Amino acid sequence: MLDLQRLRALHAVSVHGSVGAAASALGYTPSAVSQQITKLERETRSVLLERDGRGVRLTAEARQLASAAQVMLAVMERAETELEQRRGVPAGLLTLVAFASAARGLLPGVLAELAVQHPALDVRLSEVDPHLSVDMVAKGAVDLAVVHDWDIAPLPLPPGVEQAVIGDDPCTLLVPRTHPFAGRPSVRRTALGGQRWVCQPPGRVCHDWLVRTLREAGHTPEIVHQADENPTLVALIAAGLGIGLVPRLGRGPLPPGAVEVPLDPAPVRRLYALWRTGASGRPAIVETVRVLREGWVELPGGPVG
């Protein structure tokens, strides 16, 4: 009979793409994961991992086993959920991933509240891009994810993944204090042409929204600076190097050189919690989602939705 822990190790490599990343997700050392897979290779008399440059790739046999492992882990999850439901108390390990501004602006208070209310619940957070998070939840790599989407780019969900709305995060126009837009009650989208922009890189939703919106208004945005993190964008804007669209969540107080101007109509991104259907009744999931939604409403000076 195949060992479930060894299958779990192989499944983690298939989800995370490397032995090191799998070890980090499982809380093991890379050596321990490698040993588990070596034992599984002996057990199955099959080569499961092959060198691929500096990394590894799964063989056909390994992909078949990883797929079977996902099914077995789902069965285990349902059994664990049923036991936790009988106890009625949120408990055990809950792995949670969130995108950067949620991890910074929402999760610290939520995790602290959960630790006070439910000391038997061990929630562990990792910062992950929303589009990667969906797949991680679907494949059983994590229990819960906080993700977002925009009206122009709805986030597709695979079968077997459930969602709950946490709230809406408005995105506002930030300009240098000396900019002509500063002090206006609002700015129409049609007035955004001819500006120098500070923006996230291509492929990010904020970047795609900006390009599509300006093109619909007959403009091509001149993007002069790009950065992944919102605080970097804010600093560049405050230095007078361009204007930008920045969501409020996780943005923090504005420096003296930057001014917020409402955009009319305002773009909004919506935050969701995601989990697998098989864990829907798990008290740890139910309670964490509840505290996420309450934490959103109670954000000091932040968005409420």
C-alpha positions as CSV (number, residue, x, y, z in Angstrom):
1,M,0.0,0.0,0.0
2,L,1.4,3.4,-0.9
3,D,2.3,5.7,1.9
4,L,0.1,8.8,2.1
5,Q,2.8,11.1,3.5
6,R,5.1,10.2,0.5
7,L,2.2,10.9,-1.9
8,R,1.6,14.2,-0.1
9,A,5.2,15.2,-0.7
10,L,5.0,14.3,-4.4
11,H,1.7,16.2,-4.7
12,A,3.3,19.3,-3.1
13,V,6.1,19.2,-5.7
14,S,3.6,19.0,-8.5
15,V,1.7,22.0,-7.1
16,H,4.6,24.2,-6.1
17,G,7.0,23.3,-8.9
18,S,10.1,22.5,-6.9
19,V,11.3,20.4,-4.0
20,G,12.3,23.6,-2.1
21,A,8.9,25.2,-2.5
22,A,7.1,22.0,-1.6
23,A,9.2,21.7,1.5
24,S,8.4,25.3,2.5
25,A,4.7,24.7,2.0
26,L,4.7,21.5,4.0
27,G,7.0,22.8,6.8
28,Y,9.7,20.3,6.1
29,T,13.3,20.6,4.9
30,P,14.1,20.0,1.2
31,S,16.1,17.0,2.3
32,A,13.1,15.5,4.0
33,V,10.9,15.9,1.0
34,S,13.6,14.4,-1.3
35,Q,13.8,11.4,1.1
36,Q,10.0,10.9,1.0
37,I,10.0,10.9,-2.8
38,T,13.1,8.6,-3.0
39,K,11.2,6.1,-0.8
40,L,8.2,6.5,-3.0
41,E,10.3,5.7,-6.1
42,R,11.5,2.5,-4.4
43,E,8.0,1.7,-3.4
44,T,6.6,2.1,-6.9
45,R,9.8,1.0,-8.8
46,S,9.4,4.1,-10.9
47,V,11.5,7.2,-11.6
48,L,9.3,10.1,-10.4
49,L,11.5,13.2,-10.7
50,E,14.0,14.1,-13.5
51,R,16.5,16.9,-13.6
52,D,15.4,19.9,-15.7
53,G,18.1,22.5,-15.7
54,R,18.5,23.6,-12.1
55,G,15.1,22.2,-11.1
56,V,13.1,19.0,-11.5
57,R,10.1,17.9,-13.6
58,L,7.6,15.1,-12.9
59,T,7.6,12.0,-15.1
60,A,4.4,10.6,-16.5
61,E,4.3,8.1,-13.6
62,A,4.7,11.0,-11.1
63,R,1.9,13.0,-12.7
64,Q,-0.4,10.0,-12.4
65,L,0.5,9.5,-8.8
66,A,0.1,13.2,-8.0
67,S,-3.4,13.1,-9.5
68,A,-4.3,10.1,-7.4
69,A,-2.8,11.8,-4.3
70,Q,-5.1,14.8,-4.9
71,V,-8.1,12.6,-4.8
72,M,-6.9,10.8,-1.6
73,L,-6.1,14.1,0.1
74,A,-9.6,15.4,-0.7
75,V,-11.1,12.3,0.9
76,M,-8.9,12.9,4.0
77,E,-10.0,16.5,4.0
78,R,-13.7,15.6,4.0
79,A,-13.1,13.2,6.9
80,E,-11.2,15.8,8.9
81,T,-14.0,18.4,8.2
82,E,-16.7,16.0,9.5
83,L,-14.7,15.4,12.7
84,E,-14.2,19.1,13.2
85,Q,-17.9,19.7,12.6
86,R,-18.8,17.2,15.3
87,R,-16.5,19.0,17.7
88,G,-17.9,22.3,16.6
89,V,-14.8,24.2,17.5
90,P,-12.3,25.8,15.0
91,A,-9.1,24.0,15.6
92,G,-5.9,22.6,13.9
93,L,-3.8,24.0,11.2
94,L,-5.3,26.3,8.6
95,T,-3.1,27.5,5.7
96,L,-4.0,30.8,4.2
97,V,-2.6,32.8,1.3
98,A,-3.3,36.4,0.3
99,F,-2.1,39.0,-2.1
100,A,0.3,41.7,-0.9
101,S,-1.9,44.6,0.0
102,A,-4.4,42.3,1.8
103,A,-1.6,40.6,3.7
104,R,-0.4,44.1,4.8
105,G,-3.7,46.0,5.2
106,L,-6.2,43.4,6.4
107,L,-4.7,40.1,7.6
108,P,-2.6,41.3,10.6
109,G,-5.8,42.4,12.5
110,V,-7.7,39.3,11.4
111,L,-5.0,36.9,12.4
112,A,-4.6,38.6,15.8
113,E,-8.4,38.4,16.4
114,L,-8.5,34.7,15.5
115,A,-5.6,34.0,17.8
116,V,-7.6,35.6,20.7
117,Q,-10.9,34.0,19.9
118,H,-9.7,30.6,18.9
119,P,-6.4,29.6,20.6
120,A,-6.8,26.0,19.3
121,L,-6.7,27.3,15.7
122,D,-3.3,27.7,14.1
123,V,-3.6,30.0,11.0
124,R,-0.5,30.4,8.9
125,L,-0.2,33.1,6.2
126,S,1.8,33.3,3.0
127,E,1.8,36.1,0.5
128,V,0.8,34.9,-3.0
129,D,-0.4,36.4,-6.3
130,P,-4.3,36.0,-6.7
131,H,-4.0,34.0,-9.9
132,L,-1.6,31.5,-8.3
133,S,-3.8,31.3,-5.2
134,V,-6.8,29.9,-7.1
135,D,-4.9,26.9,-8.4
136,M,-3.3,26.4,-4.9
137,V,-6.7,26.1,-3.3
138,A,-8.1,23.9,-6.1
139,K,-5.2,21.5,-5.8
140,G,-5.3,21.3,-2.0
141,A,-2.0,23.1,-1.5
142,V,-3.6,25.6,0.9
143,D,-6.9,25.7,2.7
144,L,-8.1,29.3,2.2
145,A,-7.1,32.2,-0.1
146,V,-7.9,35.9,-0.1
147,V,-8.0,37.1,-3.8
148,H,-9.4,40.0,-5.8
149,D,-10.7,40.7,-9.2
150,W,-11.9,43.8,-11.2
151,D,-15.0,44.4,-13.4
152,I,-12.8,44.1,-16.5
153,A,-11.1,40.9,-15.4
154,P,-13.4,38.5,-13.4
155,L,-11.5,35.8,-11.6
156,P,-12.5,32.4,-13.0
157,L,-13.0,29.6,-10.5
158,P,-12.5,26.0,-11.3
159,P,-15.0,23.3,-10.2
160,G,-14.8,22.4,-6.5
161,V,-13.9,25.9,-5.3
162,E,-16.3,28.1,-3.3
163,Q,-16.1,31.8,-2.7
164,A,-17.5,34.5,-0.4
165,V,-17.3,38.2,-0.9
166,I,-15.2,40.1,1.7
167,G,-15.8,43.6,0.4
168,D,-15.1,46.2,-2.3
169,D,-11.9,48.2,-2.5
170,P,-12.2,51.5,-4.4
171,C,-9.2,52.6,-6.5
172,T,-8.5,56.4,-6.5
173,L,-6.3,58.6,-8.6
174,L,-3.2,59.8,-6.9
175,V,-1.4,62.9,-8.2
176,P,1.5,65.1,-7.1
177,R,0.3,68.0,-4.9
178,T,1.3,70.5,-7.6
179,H,-0.6,68.7,-10.4
180,P,-3.5,70.5,-12.1
181,F,-5.9,67.7,-11.0
182,A,-5.1,68.3,-7.3
183,G,-8.0,70.0,-5.5
184,R,-10.6,69.0,-8.0
185,P,-13.7,67.3,-6.6
186,S,-13.3,64.5,-9.2
187,V,-11.8,63.7,-12.5
188,R,-13.6,62.1,-15.4
189,R,-11.9,59.2,-17.2
190,T,-12.1,61.1,-20.5
191,A,-9.7,63.7,-19.0
192,L,-6.9,61.2,-18.3
193,G,-5.1,61.5,-21.7
194,G,-1.7,63.2,-22.1
195,Q,-0.5,62.3,-18.6
196,R,2.7,60.6,-17.4
197,W,1.7,57.5,-15.5
198,V,3.2,55.4,-12.7
199,C,1.8,51.9,-12.9
200,Q,2.3,48.3,-12.2
201,P,3.9,46.1,-14.9
202,P,2.0,44.5,-17.8
203,G,0.0,41.5,-16.8
204,R,-1.2,43.0,-13.6
205,V,-4.9,44.0,-13.4
206,C,-4.2,47.6,-12.5
207,H,-2.0,48.0,-15.6
208,D,-4.5,46.3,-17.9
209,W,-7.4,48.4,-16.5
210,L,-5.5,51.6,-17.2
211,V,-4.5,50.7,-20.7
212,R,-8.0,49.5,-21.6
213,T,-9.8,52.4,-20.0
214,L,-7.6,55.1,-21.7
215,R,-7.8,53.4,-25.1
216,E,-11.6,53.3,-24.9
217,A,-11.4,57.1,-24.3
218,G,-9.1,57.5,-27.4
219,H,-5.8,57.8,-25.5
220,T,-2.6,55.7,-25.2
221,P,-1.2,55.9,-21.7
222,E,2.5,57.1,-21.4
223,I,3.7,54.8,-18.6
224,V,7.1,56.2,-17.5
225,H,7.7,54.2,-14.3
226,Q,6.6,50.7,-13.2
227,A,6.6,49.0,-9.8
228,D,5.0,46.0,-8.2
229,E,4.3,47.4,-4.8
230,N,1.7,50.1,-4.1
231,P,4.0,52.0,-1.6
232,T,6.6,52.3,-4.3
233,L,4.0,53.7,-6.7
234,V,2.9,56.2,-4.0
235,A,6.5,57.4,-3.4
236,L,7.1,57.9,-7.1
237,I,3.9,59.9,-7.4
238,A,4.7,62.0,-4.3
239,A,8.1,62.8,-5.9
240,G,6.2,64.4,-8.8
241,L,7.2,61.7,-11.4
242,G,3.7,61.0,-12.6
243,I,0.1,60.1,-11.6
244,G,-1.3,56.7,-10.8
245,L,-4.3,54.6,-9.8
246,V,-3.8,53.0,-6.4
247,P,-6.3,50.9,-4.4
248,R,-6.9,52.1,-0.8
249,L,-6.3,48.7,0.9
250,G,-2.8,48.5,2.3
251,R,-1.8,51.9,0.8
252,G,-1.2,53.5,4.2
253,P,-1.1,57.3,4.9
254,L,-0.2,59.5,1.9
255,P,3.1,61.4,2.1
256,P,2.9,65.2,1.9
257,G,3.7,65.3,-1.8
258,A,0.7,63.1,-3.0
259,V,-3.0,64.0,-3.2
260,E,-6.0,61.7,-3.7
261,V,-8.6,62.7,-6.3
262,P,-11.8,60.7,-6.9
263,L,-12.1,59.2,-10.4
264,D,-15.6,59.4,-11.9
265,P,-16.7,56.6,-12.3
266,A,-14.4,55.0,-9.8
267,P,-12.8,51.6,-10.5
268,V,-13.3,49.0,-7.8
269,R,-11.7,45.7,-7.1
270,R,-13.6,43.1,-5.1
271,L,-12.1,40.8,-2.5
272,Y,-13.1,37.2,-2.0
273,A,-12.3,34.3,0.3
274,L,-11.8,31.0,-1.6
275,W,-11.9,27.4,-0.3
276,R,-12.6,23.9,-1.5
277,T,-16.2,22.7,-1.6
278,G,-15.2,19.7,0.5
279,A,-14.2,21.9,3.4
280,S,-17.2,24.2,3.3
281,G,-18.6,23.0,6.6
282,R,-15.2,23.1,8.4
283,P,-15.6,25.4,11.5
284,A,-12.0,26.8,10.9
285,I,-13.0,27.9,7.4
286,V,-16.4,29.3,8.4
287,E,-15.0,31.3,11.3
288,T,-12.0,32.6,9.4
289,V,-14.3,33.9,6.6
290,R,-16.5,35.5,9.2
291,V,-13.6,37.3,10.9
292,L,-12.3,38.4,7.5
293,R,-15.6,40.0,6.6
294,E,-15.9,41.7,10.0
295,G,-12.3,42.9,9.8
296,W,-13.0,44.4,6.4
297,V,-15.9,46.4,7.8
298,E,-13.9,47.6,10.8
299,L,-10.8,48.8,8.9
300,P,-10.0,52.2,10.4
301,G,-10.7,54.8,7.7
302,G,-10.6,52.1,5.1
303,P,-13.1,50.8,2.5
304,V,-16.4,49.3,3.6
305,G,-18.2,47.0,1.3
